[in-house]
Structure formats: C-alpha cells, structure tokens
Amino acid sequence: MRDGARHSHRIIAVRGTPDNPMERREVEAKAHDLMSEILGRRQSEELIEAVADLGKVKNMARLRPLWQAATPRLEHFQAKRTPVRVKKMRRNKS
C-alpha cells in the first residue's frame, strides 16, 4: 500500500478441502474447465451429468466413451505445449 500499511489474511482451510468444500456447481464448473479443451464441450457436459448420476449406472463400460478423448483433439492440445529446452552442462576436467 502507498501509506506503508501491510494487510494479511491467512486461510486455514483452502477451497475444495473437507473443511471448506466447494459447492456442486463449483465442482462441475472446474471439471468443465479442465475437460472441455480435450473432450469438447458436449462430451464434457455429458460426462459431468453421468458422474452426477453414477449411482444409477448399471454398466460402467457405457461411460468409457465419455472420458476418452478423440485423437485429433488430443493432438491439438499437445501441439500447444511449449517445447522444453535442455541446457547442456559442461563437464569439469579434473
């Protein structure tokens, strides 16, 4: 701050832990954000709905296509990653 004052706040239980749980809509929004780039919007929404009704699913194998990414989307995601540059180390001559 401009006047030199300092403010701090300590969070004992971060969001998403048992002591500070997220609401269902927050969990669904987070899941959608994490999955939609790989699975696509529609498939992500279907998977979230299926997991919400997991107790009603009689054959878990029917869920498998929902969590499998199509190959082109996976390649698109991998292509966006920045390549890692490895620096060569010099050997000390003894």
Buried (B, 14 or more C-beta within 10 A) or exposed (E): EEEEEEEEEEEEEEEEEEEEEEEEEEBBEEBBEEBBBBBBEEBBBBBBEBBEEEEEEEEEEEBEEBBEBEEEBEEEEEEEEEEEEEEEEEEEEE
